[in-house]
Amino acid sequence: MYPSGFYRDENGELNVQGIKIETLTAKYGTPLFIYDTGLIKERYEVFQNTVKNVKGNIHYAVKANDSVNIIKFFGKLGAGADIVSIGEFHKCLAAGIAPNKIIFSGVGKDKNEIEIALRNKILQFNIESEEELYDIYDIASKLKITANICLRINPDIAPDTHKKISTGEKETKFGIDNEDVVSIYKKLHELDYINPVGLGVHIGSQIFDFNFFMKAYLNLKSIADNLKKNGYKVPTLDLGGGIGIHYDSNKKPDFIAYKKIISDIFLKSEYQLSFEPGRILIAEAGILITKVIRNKKNKDKKFIVIDAAMNNLIRPTLYDAYHKIEPVKSKIGRSNTVDIVGPICETGDFIALDRELVEVKSDDLLTIRTAGAYASVMKSNYNARVDAVEILIYNGKSYKLKQIDTIQDTILKEKIIDFN
């Protein structure tokens, strides 16, 4: 058995499942994303244990990392999927996830996406407006296919998280206002080819104060209980995701506190519960390895220029996100306050600002931790940069996840116009 996660051997060298990281970079180059199935499995099983007493179904939030093989691995562990586009739906099919285990969330499903999902008989649509309901109704009526509908509530709760990943306030585009839920839910019972299956809530990501979950879940259950008392069927409740992880340390998420909250609220209820974890299952199982190009200094600042950039990991500039950074080989020496920056022609192309780091030299390797979620999935090819290679470590072997286009490949995809 290999230890889960990324660990240092007796020589201070970073390893995964018995393989030295330097061995992997020699084979695949840098920048390089590495995912450890051992830690993915460990986190999934802990989450499964957290929700099993309330008979919770787990639907992996594909937006966190949409690699087909990673989706497939979650399917092997028993998960369904939560998607927000028809592209993610097709990736799930390629990964072997059955449509009846797929929840289609998101505020912007277009009519073509709705039709494809209906024809494939997905588990349910989590809808976010009355307008969306009638779009689905029109299409379902024409196809004579029943659509399973769950209403996503916007409870107007503002969790203490970054404003760009907070989704439970009225000012955001997400969900249906609390006061409108009952009237819309009643309409689900009046329309042909519409099957009401319940209510859902998701108030955002990176939530550490679980009182916000308690408040949102109690609100959800109160509305559901009221609907049931009035004769409406509410078989399921979708509790979303959002448990915070610690980017700056190895501290594990507080699954015990979360388990207590959902048990206190739902253990004696008859609702079938769904959960949509993403980041919490995959973030720490991924790292990004980058090579130092050079050190640079001016009058006021010191910089470490690396070969990874904002096109590989945009979270620091987009969300002011922190990622722990350390040499692949442990180093003893003087530390400096540096900006760790990429080669892209943007001031915003940085991985860390004013970070204390031991002195490194050209060609040294650095590890950017906790890069399994919302990293490669948000990549771009800005500045005509090719994608980083991504590999999965399974049973002590490395597997390349996808073919990477060269610059010549990308040029060949362009139609060259004759301007003569």
Buried (B, 14 or more C-beta within 10 A) or exposed (E): EBBBBBBBEEEEBBBBBEBBBBEBBEEBBBBBBBBBBBBBBBBBEBBBEBBEEBEBBBBBBBBBBBBBBBBBBBBEBEBBBBBBBBEBBBBBBEBEBBBEBBBBBBBEBEEEBBBBBBEBBBBBBBBBBBEBBEBBBEBBBEBEBEBBBBBBBBBBBBBEBBEEBBBBBEEBEBBBEBEBBBEBBBBBEEBEBBBBBBBBBBBBBBBBEBEBBBBBBBBBBEBBEBBBEEEBBBBBBBBBBBBBBBBEEEEEBBBEEBBBBBBEBBEEEEBBBBBBBBBBBBBBBBBBBBBBBEBEEEEEEBBBBBBBBBBBBBBBBBBEBBBBBBBBBEBEEEEBEBBBBBBBEBEEBBBBBEBEBBBBEEEBBBBBBBBBBBBBBBBEEBBEBBBBBBBBBBEEEBEEBEEBBEEEEEEEEEEEEEEE
